[in-house]
Amino acid sequence: MILLEKGNRILGETVSAKINIDPEEKVEAMDVKLSDFDDTSYRVTIVEENKNVVTVSMNLPCYASIEKFGAKDAFEKAFGALVSTPVAGYDVSLKIDLTALKDQKQKDETVEKISCMKANVIAGVFDNFFTPMLTGGKPADPFSFNLRADTTVYFFPKADRVTVIFSIDFKERVDRALAKIFMNEFMEARRNLQASPPVQFGVNPPLEMAHFKITEPTGNLGFISFAVFKSHLDNKKKDRVIGVLQVFRNYMQYHIKCSKSYFHSRMRLRVTSLLTVLNRAKVDADERLNPSQKKTASGRTFVRS
């Protein structure tokens, strides 16, 4: 299985087209709106009055609930002076002065950071609960937020670990069946990867969920939990762990779609094979006119003597 990239490629390409514009080419005003699969929306604008400034805005449905839990701090830390007053209808905004970007390396770094706007914001929440464990600080209180409409993330921090629980659901019946197989495979794989975080999956909520008064199955696909210890975050591994966890739901969706695509391709090949066999069984005109002439299953012709 492959890991997904954190950034939004379309957003990055849209911004890159303006940041890397040819010096001799005239910059035109623009207003482009983009949407992600989890209801996140972006807007990239260049106004007629100031064509040297690109404004990038993001509307993240869960931003209001995570703003004070590391999201806002992470956003400001990642973008610094680029942070601007949010455009109406959006949660965060950036202003990029095209004249301030001199060398190509600076342009590429800016495009990469902008494409990861959402990743930086969501990562701030995970970092907010992981950092106290690394620094020996006081663990925060349990917290939850809706990563997307069908996925809720729960954090249960302790002095020696942070348990991250995903409450996941899928609308389609086939997706639910495949997702269960993937979830169970995570638990099986853990047996051969002793250094990885312990993983548990089940329909019944883990005991920690009693803090949120969830003690019975909720009708969703189930709950999958990852117990992240300090050893998993040491030696500068924290960013990688956060990057993997925050795209876990997208990771599941991607591989479910790949599996369905593979199944469909195998089904089409099987149908083609069966049609070939049926076509061989057809009686052609020559055989009807000459009953003594027959064909074998392999297609060879023989004549009765």
CYANA upper distance limits for C-alpha pairs under 8 A (distance plus 0.5 A):
  1 MET  CA    255 HIS  CA      8.16
  3 LEU  CA    244 VAL  CA      8.12
  3 LEU  CA    251 TYR  CA      7.40
  4 LEU  CA    247 VAL  CA      7.88
  4 LEU  CA    250 ASN  CA      8.47
  4 LEU  CA    251 TYR  CA      6.98
  6 LYS  CA    116 CYS  CA      6.70
  6 LYS  CA    119 ALA  CA      6.52
  6 LYS  CA    243 GLY  CA      7.58
  6 LYS  CA    247 VAL  CA      7.70
  7 GLY  CA     12 GLY  CA      8.22
  7 GLY  CA    112 GLU  CA      8.04
  7 GLY  CA    115 SER  CA      5.30
  7 GLY  CA    116 CYS  CA      4.67
  7 GLY  CA    117 MET  CA      7.93
  7 GLY  CA    118 LYS  CA      8.21
  7 GLY  CA    119 ALA  CA      7.24
  8 ASN  CA     12 GLY  CA      6.79
  8 ASN  CA    115 SER  CA      5.53
  8 ASN  CA    116 CYS  CA      6.88
  9 ARG  CA     13 GLU  CA      6.62
  9 ARG  CA    115 SER  CA      6.96
 10 ILE  CA     14 THR  CA      6.59
 11 LEU  CA     15 VAL  CA      6.79
 11 LEU  CA     34 LEU  CA      7.88
 11 LEU  CA     42 TYR  CA      8.26
 11 LEU  CA    114 ILE  CA      8.22
 11 LEU  CA    115 SER  CA      6.10
 12 GLY  CA     16 SER  CA      6.39
 12 GLY  CA    111 VAL  CA      6.20
 12 GLY  CA    112 GLU  CA      7.18
 12 GLY  CA    114 ILE  CA      7.10
 12 GLY  CA    115 SER  CA      5.07
 13 GLU  CA     17 ALA  CA      6.59
 14 THR  CA     18 LYS  CA      7.68
 14 THR  CA     44 VAL  CA      8.36
 15 VAL  CA     19 ILE  CA      6.73
 15 VAL  CA     44 VAL  CA      7.95
 15 VAL  CA    111 VAL  CA      7.06
 16 SER  CA     20 ASN  CA      6.11
 16 SER  CA     21 ILE  CA      8.43
 16 SER  CA    111 VAL  CA      6.44
 17 ALA  CA     21 ILE  CA      6.45
 18 LYS  CA     27 VAL  CA      8.00
 18 LYS  CA     54 VAL  CA      8.46
 19 ILE  CA     98 LEU  CA      6.70
 19 ILE  CA    101 LEU  CA      8.50
 19 ILE  CA    107 LYS  CA      7.16
 19 ILE  CA    111 VAL  CA      8.41
 20 ASN  CA    107 LYS  CA      7.72
 21 ILE  CA     25 GLU  CA      7.28
 21 ILE  CA     27 VAL  CA      8.25
 27 VAL  CA     51 LYS  CA      6.82
 27 VAL  CA     52 ASN  CA      8.16
 28 GLU  CA     46 ILE  CA      8.03
 28 GLU  CA     48 GLU  CA      8.23
 28 GLU  CA     51 LYS  CA      7.34
 29 ALA  CA     45 THR  CA      7.81
 29 ALA  CA     46 ILE  CA      5.31
 29 ALA  CA     47 VAL  CA      5.84
 29 ALA  CA     48 GLU  CA      5.85
 29 ALA  CA     51 LYS  CA      6.86
 30 MET  CA     44 VAL  CA      7.98
 30 MET  CA     45 THR  CA      5.74
 30 MET  CA     46 ILE  CA      5.52
 30 MET  CA     47 VAL  CA      7.34
 31 ASP  CA     43 ARG  CA      7.53
 31 ASP  CA     44 VAL  CA      6.28
 31 ASP  CA     45 THR  CA      4.88
 31 ASP  CA     46 ILE  CA      7.08
 32 VAL  CA     43 ARG  CA      6.11
 32 VAL  CA     44 VAL  CA      5.63
 32 VAL  CA     45 THR  CA      6.84
 33 LYS  CA     41 SER  CA      7.75
 33 LYS  CA     42 TYR  CA      6.17
 33 LYS  CA     43 ARG  CA      4.94
 33 LYS  CA     44 VAL  CA      6.98
 34 LEU  CA     41 SER  CA      6.10
 34 LEU  CA     42 TYR  CA      5.46
 34 LEU  CA     43 ARG  CA      6.74
 35 SER  CA     39 ASP  CA      7.06
 35 SER  CA     40 THR  CA      6.33
 35 SER  CA     41 SER  CA      4.79
 35 SER  CA     42 TYR  CA      6.70
 36 ASP  CA     40 THR  CA      5.60
 36 ASP  CA     41 SER  CA      6.57
 38 ASP  CA    148 ARG  CA      6.15
 38 ASP  CA    149 ALA  CA      8.00
 39 ASP  CA     60 LEU  CA      8.01
 39 ASP  CA     61 PRO  CA      7.55
 39 ASP  CA    148 ARG  CA      8.06
 40 THR  CA     58 MET  CA      7.77
 40 THR  CA     59 ASN  CA      6.26
 40 THR  CA     60 LEU  CA      5.48
 40 THR  CA     61 PRO  CA      7.05
 41 SER  CA     58 MET  CA      6.30
 41 SER  CA     59 ASN  CA      5.70
 41 SER  CA     60 LEU  CA      7.39
 42 TYR  CA     56 VAL  CA      7.65
 42 TYR  CA     57 SER  CA      6.04
 42 TYR  CA     58 MET  CA      5.00
 42 TYR  CA     59 ASN  CA      6.82
 43 ARG  CA     55 THR  CA      8.39
 43 ARG  CA     56 VAL  CA      6.25
 43 ARG  CA     57 SER  CA      5.65
 43 ARG  CA     58 MET  CA      7.06
 44 VAL  CA     54 VAL  CA      7.46
 44 VAL  CA     55 THR  CA      6.18
 44 VAL  CA     56 VAL  CA      5.11
 44 VAL  CA     57 SER  CA      7.06
 45 THR  CA     54 VAL  CA      6.39
 45 THR  CA     55 THR  CA      5.71
 45 THR  CA     56 VAL  CA      7.13
 46 ILE  CA     50 ASN  CA      7.69
 46 ILE  CA     51 LYS  CA      6.21
 46 ILE  CA     52 ASN  CA      8.25
 46 ILE  CA     53 VAL  CA      6.80
 46 ILE  CA     54 VAL  CA      5.64
 46 ILE  CA     55 THR  CA      6.94
 47 VAL  CA     51 LYS  CA      6.46
 47 VAL  CA     53 VAL  CA      8.41
 52 ASN  CA     97 ASP  CA      6.37
 52 ASN  CA     98 LEU  CA      5.78
 52 ASN  CA     99 THR  CA      7.08
 53 VAL  CA     95 LYS  CA      6.86
 53 VAL  CA     96 ILE  CA      5.95
 53 VAL  CA     97 ASP  CA      5.09
 53 VAL  CA     98 LEU  CA      6.46
 54 VAL  CA     95 LYS  CA      6.17
 54 VAL  CA     96 ILE  CA      5.59
 54 VAL  CA     97 ASP  CA      7.10
 54 VAL  CA     98 LEU  CA      7.84
 55 THR  CA     93 SER  CA      7.35
 55 THR  CA     94 LEU  CA      6.06
 55 THR  CA     95 LYS  CA      5.06
 55 THR  CA     96 ILE  CA      6.90
 56 VAL  CA     93 SER  CA      6.02
 56 VAL  CA     94 LEU  CA      5.60
 56 VAL  CA     95 LYS  CA      7.00
 57 SER  CA     86 PRO  CA      7.49
 57 SER  CA     87 VAL  CA      7.20
 57 SER  CA     90 TYR  CA      6.70
 57 SER  CA     91 ASP  CA      7.89
 57 SER  CA     92 VAL  CA      6.15
 57 SER  CA     93 SER  CA      4.62
 57 SER  CA     94 LEU  CA      6.82
 58 MET  CA     90 TYR  CA      6.06
 58 MET  CA     91 ASP  CA      6.47
 58 MET  CA     92 VAL  CA      6.04
 58 MET  CA     93 SER  CA      6.92
 58 MET  CA    117 MET  CA      8.36
 58 MET  CA    118 LYS  CA      8.40
 59 ASN  CA     63 TYR  CA      8.37
 59 ASN  CA     89 GLY  CA      7.76
 59 ASN  CA     90 TYR  CA      4.98
 59 ASN  CA     91 ASP  CA      5.56
 59 ASN  CA     92 VAL  CA      7.50
 60 LEU  CA     90 TYR  CA      8.28
 60 LEU  CA     91 ASP  CA      7.15
 60 LEU  CA    118 LYS  CA      8.15
 61 PRO  CA    148 ARG  CA      8.23
 62 CYS  CA     66 ILE  CA      7.05
 62 CYS  CA    145 PHE  CA      7.44
 62 CYS  CA    146 ASN  CA      6.66
 62 CYS  CA    147 LEU  CA      7.00
 62 CYS  CA    148 ARG  CA      8.08
 63 TYR  CA     67 GLU  CA      6.08
 63 TYR  CA     71 ALA  CA      7.99
 63 TYR  CA     91 ASP  CA      7.49
 65 SER  CA    145 PHE  CA      7.11
 66 ILE  CA     70 GLY  CA      7.43
 66 ILE  CA     71 ALA  CA      6.29
 66 ILE  CA    125 VAL  CA      7.27
 66 ILE  CA    145 PHE  CA      7.62
 67 GLU  CA     71 ALA  CA      5.29
 67 GLU  CA     72 LYS  CA      5.55
 68 LYS  CA     72 LYS  CA      7.08
 69 PHE  CA    124 GLY  CA      8.05
 69 PHE  CA    125 VAL  CA      6.15
 69 PHE  CA    128 ASN  CA      6.92
 70 GLY  CA     74 ALA  CA      6.43
 70 GLY  CA    121 VAL  CA      8.34
 70 GLY  CA    124 GLY  CA      5.11
 70 GLY  CA    125 VAL  CA      5.33
 70 GLY  CA    126 PHE  CA      8.44
 70 GLY  CA    127 ASP  CA      7.69
 70 GLY  CA    128 ASN  CA      5.81
 71 ALA  CA     75 PHE  CA      6.70
 71 ALA  CA    120 ASN  CA      8.30
 71 ALA  CA    121 VAL  CA      5.20
 71 ALA  CA    122 ILE  CA      6.73
 71 ALA  CA    123 ALA  CA      7.88
 71 ALA  CA    124 GLY  CA      5.18
 71 ALA  CA    125 VAL  CA      6.10
 72 LYS  CA     76 GLU  CA      6.76
 72 LYS  CA    121 VAL  CA      7.42
 72 LYS  CA    124 GLY  CA      8.18
 73 ASP  CA     77 LYS  CA      6.53
 73 ASP  CA    124 GLY  CA      7.67
 74 ALA  CA     78 ALA  CA      6.56
 74 ALA  CA    120 ASN  CA      6.86
 74 ALA  CA    121 VAL  CA      6.44
 74 ALA  CA    123 ALA  CA      7.99
 74 ALA  CA    124 GLY  CA      5.37
 75 PHE  CA     79 PHE  CA      6.76
 75 PHE  CA    117 MET  CA      8.13
 75 PHE  CA    120 ASN  CA      6.65
 75 PHE  CA    121 VAL  CA      5.99
 75 PHE  CA    124 GLY  CA      8.11
 76 GLU  CA     80 GLY  CA      5.71
 76 GLU  CA     83 VAL  CA      7.03
 78 ALA  CA    113 LYS  CA      8.20
 78 ALA  CA    120 ASN  CA      7.63
 79 PHE  CA     83 VAL  CA      6.57
 79 PHE  CA     94 LEU  CA      8.46
 79 PHE  CA    113 LYS  CA      8.26
 82 LEU  CA     94 LEU  CA      5.73
 82 LEU  CA     95 LYS  CA      5.85
 82 LEU  CA     96 ILE  CA      6.67
 83 VAL  CA     92 VAL  CA      8.37
 83 VAL  CA     93 SER  CA      6.72
 83 VAL  CA     94 LEU  CA      5.20
 83 VAL  CA     95 LYS  CA      7.07
 84 SER  CA     92 VAL  CA      8.07
 84 SER  CA     93 SER  CA      5.87
 84 SER  CA     94 LEU  CA      5.60
 84 SER  CA     95 LYS  CA      6.57
 85 THR  CA     92 VAL  CA      7.74
 85 THR  CA     93 SER  CA      6.74
 85 THR  CA     94 LEU  CA      8.41
 86 PRO  CA     90 TYR  CA      6.56
 86 PRO  CA     91 ASP  CA      6.34
 86 PRO  CA     92 VAL  CA      5.22
 86 PRO  CA     93 SER  CA      5.16
 86 PRO  CA     94 LEU  CA      8.40
 87 VAL  CA     91 ASP  CA      8.04
 87 VAL  CA     92 VAL  CA      7.81
 87 VAL  CA     93 SER  CA      6.86
 97 ASP  CA    101 LEU  CA      7.70
101 LEU  CA    106 GLN  CA      6.84
101 LEU  CA    107 LYS  CA      6.54
102 LYS  CA    106 GLN  CA      7.56
102 LYS  CA    107 LYS  CA      8.06
103 ASP  CA    107 LYS  CA      7.09
104 GLN  CA    108 ASP  CA      6.66
105 LYS  CA    109 GLU  CA      6.70
106 GLN  CA    110 THR  CA      6.67
107 LYS  CA    111 VAL  CA      6.75
108 ASP  CA    112 GLU  CA      6.65
109 GLU  CA    113 LYS  CA      6.67
110 THR  CA    114 ILE  CA      6.67
111 VAL  CA    115 SER  CA      6.68
112 GLU  CA    116 CYS  CA      7.03
113 LYS  CA    117 MET  CA      7.05
116 CYS  CA    120 ASN  CA      6.56
117 MET  CA    121 VAL  CA      6.97
118 LYS  CA    122 ILE  CA      6.70
119 ALA  CA    123 ALA  CA      6.34
119 ALA  CA    243 GLY  CA      8.30
119 ALA  CA    246 GLN  CA      8.14
120 ASN  CA    124 GLY  CA      6.83
121 VAL  CA    125 VAL  CA      7.81
122 ILE  CA    126 PHE  CA      7.57
122 ILE  CA    246 GLN  CA      7.41
123 ALA  CA    127 ASP  CA      6.58
123 ALA  CA    242 ILE  CA      6.68
123 ALA  CA    243 GLY  CA      7.62
123 ALA  CA    246 GLN  CA      7.40
124 GLY  CA    128 ASN  CA      6.50
125 VAL  CA    129 PHE  CA      7.34
126 PHE  CA    130 PHE  CA      6.67
126 PHE  CA    242 ILE  CA      6.86
127 ASP  CA    131 THR  CA      6.20
127 ASP  CA    242 ILE  CA      7.89
128 ASN  CA    132 PRO  CA      8.05
129 PHE  CA    133 MET  CA      8.07
129 PHE  CA    139 PRO  CA      7.91
129 PHE  CA    140 ALA  CA      7.18
129 PHE  CA    155 PHE  CA      8.05
129 PHE  CA    157 PRO  CA      7.05
129 PHE  CA    162 VAL  CA      7.79
130 PHE  CA    134 LEU  CA      7.30
130 PHE  CA    157 PRO  CA      8.45
130 PHE  CA    162 VAL  CA      7.35
131 THR  CA    135 THR  CA      6.69
131 THR  CA    137 GLY  CA      8.48
132 PRO  CA    136 GLY  CA      6.11
132 PRO  CA    137 GLY  CA      4.88
132 PRO  CA    138 LYS  CA      6.71
132 PRO  CA    139 PRO  CA      6.57
132 PRO  CA    140 ALA  CA      8.47
133 MET  CA    137 GLY  CA      6.84
133 MET  CA    138 LYS  CA      8.36
133 MET  CA    139 PRO  CA      7.47
133 MET  CA    158 LYS  CA      8.01
133 MET  CA    159 ALA  CA      6.32
133 MET  CA    160 ASP  CA      6.91
133 MET  CA    161 ARG  CA      7.45
133 MET  CA    162 VAL  CA      8.40
133 MET  CA    230 LYS  CA      7.10
134 LEU  CA    230 LYS  CA      6.78
134 LEU  CA    233 LEU  CA      8.18
134 LEU  CA    234 ASP  CA      8.24
136 GLY  CA    159 ALA  CA      7.91
138 LYS  CA    159 ALA  CA      7.80
139 PRO  CA    157 PRO  CA      6.09
139 PRO  CA    158 LYS  CA      6.05
139 PRO  CA    159 ALA  CA      6.56
140 ALA  CA    157 PRO  CA      6.68
140 ALA  CA    158 LYS  CA      8.46
141 ASP  CA    156 PHE  CA      7.73
141 ASP  CA    157 PRO  CA      7.42
142 PRO  CA    154 TYR  CA      7.80
142 PRO  CA    155 PHE  CA      5.90
142 PRO  CA    156 PHE  CA      5.22
142 PRO  CA    157 PRO  CA      6.95
142 PRO  CA    211 HIS  CA      8.40
143 PHE  CA    154 TYR  CA      6.29
143 PHE  CA    155 PHE  CA      5.70
143 PHE  CA    156 PHE  CA      7.45
144 SER  CA    152 THR  CA      7.35
144 SER  CA    153 VAL  CA      5.94
144 SER  CA    154 TYR  CA      4.78
144 SER  CA    155 PHE  CA      6.66
145 PHE  CA    152 THR  CA      6.21
145 PHE  CA    153 VAL  CA      6.11
145 PHE  CA    154 TYR  CA      7.37
146 ASN  CA    150 ASP  CA      8.30
146 ASN  CA    151 THR  CA      6.43
146 ASN  CA    152 THR  CA      4.78
146 ASN  CA    153 VAL  CA      6.78
147 LEU  CA    151 THR  CA      6.11
147 LEU  CA    152 THR  CA      6.04
147 LEU  CA    153 VAL  CA      6.92
148 ARG  CA    152 THR  CA      7.48
150 ASP  CA    167 SER  CA      8.48
150 ASP  CA    168 ILE  CA      6.62
150 ASP  CA    169 ASP  CA      5.98
150 ASP  CA    170 PHE  CA      7.59
151 THR  CA    166 PHE  CA      7.22
151 THR  CA    167 SER  CA      6.03
151 THR  CA    168 ILE  CA      5.25
151 THR  CA    169 ASP  CA      7.08
151 THR  CA    249 ARG  CA      8.07
152 THR  CA    166 PHE  CA      6.31
152 THR  CA    167 SER  CA      5.62
152 THR  CA    168 ILE  CA      7.35
153 VAL  CA    164 VAL  CA      7.47
153 VAL  CA    165 ILE  CA      6.26
153 VAL  CA    166 PHE  CA      5.27
153 VAL  CA    167 SER  CA      6.96
154 TYR  CA    164 VAL  CA      6.20
154 TYR  CA    165 ILE  CA      5.51
154 TYR  CA    166 PHE  CA      6.94
155 PHE  CA    162 VAL  CA      7.29
155 PHE  CA    163 THR  CA      6.43
155 PHE  CA    164 VAL  CA      5.42
155 PHE  CA    165 ILE  CA      7.13
156 PHE  CA    162 VAL  CA      6.13
156 PHE  CA    163 THR  CA      5.57
156 PHE  CA    164 VAL  CA      7.04
156 PHE  CA    208 GLU  CA      7.87
157 PRO  CA    161 ARG  CA      6.77
157 PRO  CA    162 VAL  CA      4.78
157 PRO  CA    163 THR  CA      6.83
158 LYS  CA    162 VAL  CA      6.32
160 ASP  CA    229 PHE  CA      6.64
160 ASP  CA    230 LYS  CA      7.01
161 ARG  CA    227 ALA  CA      6.97
161 ARG  CA    228 VAL  CA      5.99
161 ARG  CA    229 PHE  CA      4.94
161 ARG  CA    230 LYS  CA      6.97
162 VAL  CA    227 ALA  CA      6.40
162 VAL  CA    228 VAL  CA      5.73
162 VAL  CA    229 PHE  CA      7.10
163 THR  CA    225 SER  CA      7.16
163 THR  CA    226 PHE  CA      6.14
163 THR  CA    227 ALA  CA      4.83
163 THR  CA    228 VAL  CA      6.52
164 VAL  CA    225 SER  CA      6.07
164 VAL  CA    226 PHE  CA      5.68
164 VAL  CA    227 ALA  CA      6.86
164 VAL  CA    228 VAL  CA      7.98
165 ILE  CA    223 PHE  CA      7.09
165 ILE  CA    224 ILE  CA      6.14
165 ILE  CA    225 SER  CA      4.64
165 ILE  CA    226 PHE  CA      6.83
166 PHE  CA    223 PHE  CA      6.16
166 PHE  CA    224 ILE  CA      5.87
166 PHE  CA    225 SER  CA      6.79
167 SER  CA    220 ASN  CA      7.96
167 SER  CA    221 LEU  CA      8.26
167 SER  CA    222 GLY  CA      6.62
167 SER  CA    223 PHE  CA      5.23
167 SER  CA    224 ILE  CA      7.30
168 ILE  CA    220 ASN  CA      7.03
168 ILE  CA    221 LEU  CA      6.34
168 ILE  CA    222 GLY  CA      6.55
168 ILE  CA    223 PHE  CA      6.96
168 ILE  CA    224 ILE  CA      8.42
168 ILE  CA    249 ARG  CA      8.35
169 ASP  CA    176 ARG  CA      7.86
169 ASP  CA    220 ASN  CA      5.56
169 ASP  CA    221 LEU  CA      5.19
169 ASP  CA    222 GLY  CA      7.61
170 PHE  CA    175 ASP  CA      6.70
170 PHE  CA    176 ARG  CA      6.04
170 PHE  CA    220 ASN  CA      8.39
170 PHE  CA    221 LEU  CA      7.39
171 LYS  CA    175 ASP  CA      7.84
171 LYS  CA    176 ARG  CA      7.80
172 GLU  CA    176 ARG  CA      6.82
173 ARG  CA    177 ALA  CA      6.88
174 VAL  CA    178 LEU  CA      6.75
175 ASP  CA    179 ALA  CA      6.43
175 ASP  CA    256 ILE  CA      7.00
176 ARG  CA    180 LYS  CA      6.75
176 ARG  CA    221 LEU  CA      7.15
177 ALA  CA    181 ILE  CA      7.13
178 LEU  CA    182 PHE  CA      6.89
178 LEU  CA    256 ILE  CA      6.88
179 ALA  CA    183 MET  CA      6.61
179 ALA  CA    252 MET  CA      7.54
179 ALA  CA    256 ILE  CA      7.38
180 LYS  CA    184 ASN  CA      6.66
180 LYS  CA    221 LEU  CA      8.07
181 ILE  CA    185 GLU  CA      6.64
182 PHE  CA    186 PHE  CA      6.93
182 PHE  CA    252 MET  CA      8.29
183 MET  CA    187 MET  CA      7.44
183 MET  CA    201 PHE  CA      6.97
183 MET  CA    224 ILE  CA      7.88
184 ASN  CA    188 GLU  CA      6.91
184 ASN  CA    201 PHE  CA      7.32
185 GLU  CA    189 ALA  CA      6.47
186 PHE  CA    190 ARG  CA      6.79
186 PHE  CA    199 VAL  CA      7.40
187 MET  CA    191 ARG  CA      7.74
187 MET  CA    198 PRO  CA      8.50
187 MET  CA    199 VAL  CA      6.11
187 MET  CA    200 GLN  CA      6.75
187 MET  CA    201 PHE  CA      7.82
188 GLU  CA    192 ASN  CA      8.28
189 ALA  CA    193 LEU  CA      7.01
190 ARG  CA    194 GLN  CA      6.93
190 ARG  CA    196 SER  CA      7.24
190 ARG  CA    197 PRO  CA      8.35
190 ARG  CA    198 PRO  CA      7.32
190 ARG  CA    199 VAL  CA      7.48
195 ALA  CA    232 HIS  CA      8.44
196 SER  CA    232 HIS  CA      7.96
197 PRO  CA    226 PHE  CA      6.47
197 PRO  CA    227 ALA  CA      5.96
197 PRO  CA    228 VAL  CA      6.02
197 PRO  CA    229 PHE  CA      7.74
197 PRO  CA    232 HIS  CA      7.82
198 PRO  CA    225 SER  CA      8.50
198 PRO  CA    226 PHE  CA      6.32
198 PRO  CA    227 ALA  CA      5.98
198 PRO  CA    228 VAL  CA      8.19
199 VAL  CA    224 ILE  CA      7.51
199 VAL  CA    225 SER  CA      6.11
199 VAL  CA    226 PHE  CA      5.46
199 VAL  CA    227 ALA  CA      7.36
200 GLN  CA    223 PHE  CA      8.50
200 GLN  CA    224 ILE  CA      6.06
200 GLN  CA    225 SER  CA      5.80
200 GLN  CA    226 PHE  CA      7.52
201 PHE  CA    222 GLY  CA      7.45
201 PHE  CA    223 PHE  CA      6.09
201 PHE  CA    224 ILE  CA      4.79
201 PHE  CA    225 SER  CA      7.02
202 GLY  CA    222 GLY  CA      5.91
202 GLY  CA    223 PHE  CA      6.10
202 GLY  CA    224 ILE  CA      7.23
203 VAL  CA    217 PRO  CA      6.50
203 VAL  CA    220 ASN  CA      8.15
203 VAL  CA    221 LEU  CA      7.11
203 VAL  CA    222 GLY  CA      4.63
203 VAL  CA    223 PHE  CA      6.61
204 ASN  CA    215 THR  CA      8.16
204 ASN  CA    216 GLU  CA      6.72
204 ASN  CA    217 PRO  CA      5.51
204 ASN  CA    222 GLY  CA      7.43
204 ASN  CA    223 PHE  CA      7.74
205 PRO  CA    209 MET  CA      6.69
205 PRO  CA    214 ILE  CA      7.41
205 PRO  CA    215 THR  CA      6.60
205 PRO  CA    216 GLU  CA      6.96
205 PRO  CA    217 PRO  CA      6.75
205 PRO  CA    222 GLY  CA      7.98
205 PRO  CA    223 PHE  CA      6.57
206 PRO  CA    210 ALA  CA      8.42
206 PRO  CA    215 THR  CA      8.42
206 PRO  CA    223 PHE  CA      7.97
207 LEU  CA    215 THR  CA      7.95
209 MET  CA    213 LYS  CA      7.10
209 MET  CA    214 ILE  CA      5.83
209 MET  CA    215 THR  CA      7.11
210 ALA  CA    214 ILE  CA      5.61
210 ALA  CA    215 THR  CA      6.03
214 ILE  CA    218 THR  CA      8.46
217 PRO  CA    222 GLY  CA      8.27
228 VAL  CA    232 HIS  CA      6.83
228 VAL  CA    233 LEU  CA      8.41
229 PHE  CA    233 LEU  CA      7.62
230 LYS  CA    234 ASP  CA      6.81
232 HIS  CA    237 LYS  CA      7.27
232 HIS  CA    238 LYS  CA      7.83
232 HIS  CA    241 VAL  CA      8.11
233 LEU  CA    237 LYS  CA      5.35
233 LEU  CA    238 LYS  CA      4.85
233 LEU  CA    241 VAL  CA      7.59
234 ASP  CA    238 LYS  CA      7.27
237 LYS  CA    241 VAL  CA      6.79
238 LYS  CA    242 ILE  CA      6.64
239 ASP  CA    243 GLY  CA      6.49
240 ARG  CA    244 VAL  CA      6.75
241 VAL  CA    245 LEU  CA      6.73
242 ILE  CA    246 GLN  CA      6.55
243 GLY  CA    247 VAL  CA      7.13
244 VAL  CA    248 PHE  CA      6.70
247 VAL  CA    251 TYR  CA      6.42
248 PHE  CA    252 MET  CA      6.76
249 ARG  CA    253 GLN  CA      6.89
250 ASN  CA    254 TYR  CA      6.52
251 TYR  CA    255 HIS  CA      6.88
252 MET  CA    256 ILE  CA      6.67
253 GLN  CA    257 LYS  CA      6.79
254 TYR  CA    258 CYS  CA      6.79
255 HIS  CA    259 SER  CA      6.52
256 ILE  CA    260 LYS  CA      6.77
257 LYS  CA    261 SER  CA      6.63
258 CYS  CA    262 TYR  CA      6.70
259 SER  CA    263 PHE  CA      6.68
260 LYS  CA    264 HIS  CA      6.66
261 SER  CA    265 SER  CA      6.78
262 TYR  CA    266 ARG  CA      6.78
263 PHE  CA    267 MET  CA      6.65
264 HIS  CA    268 ARG  CA      6.69
265 SER  CA    269 LEU  CA      6.79
266 ARG  CA    270 ARG  CA      6.67
267 MET  CA    271 VAL  CA      6.69
268 ARG  CA    272 THR  CA      6.67
269 LEU  CA    273 SER  CA      6.71
270 ARG  CA    274 LEU  CA      6.73
271 VAL  CA    275 LEU  CA      6.62
272 THR  CA    276 THR  CA      6.77
273 SER  CA    277 VAL  CA      7.04
274 LEU  CA    278 LEU  CA      6.77
275 LEU  CA    279 ASN  CA      6.56
276 THR  CA    280 ARG  CA      6.89
277 VAL  CA    281 ALA  CA      7.11
278 LEU  CA    282 LYS  CA      7.30
280 ARG  CA    297 ALA  CA      7.72
280 ARG  CA    299 GLY  CA      7.74
283 VAL  CA    287 GLU  CA      6.84
283 VAL  CA    288 ARG  CA      7.41
284 ASP  CA    288 ARG  CA      7.08
285 ALA  CA    289 LEU  CA      6.81
286 ASP  CA    290 ASN  CA      6.45
287 GLU  CA    291 PRO  CA      5.93
287 GLU  CA    292 SER  CA      8.18
287 GLU  CA    293 GLN  CA      6.42
287 GLU  CA    294 LYS  CA      7.11
292 SER  CA    303 VAL  CA      6.14
292 SER  CA    304 ARG  CA      5.47
292 SER  CA    305 SER  CA      8.30
293 GLN  CA    301 THR  CA      7.46
293 GLN  CA    302 PHE  CA      6.36
293 GLN  CA    303 VAL  CA      4.83
293 GLN  CA    304 ARG  CA      6.66
294 LYS  CA    301 THR  CA      6.20
294 LYS  CA    302 PHE  CA      5.94
294 LYS  CA    303 VAL  CA      6.63
294 LYS  CA    304 ARG  CA      8.05
295 LYS  CA    299 GLY  CA      6.21
295 LYS  CA    300 ARG  CA      5.85
295 LYS  CA    301 THR  CA      4.83
295 LYS  CA    302 PHE  CA      6.60
296 THR  CA    300 ARG  CA      5.83
296 THR  CA    301 THR  CA      6.92
296 THR  CA    302 PHE  CA      8.18
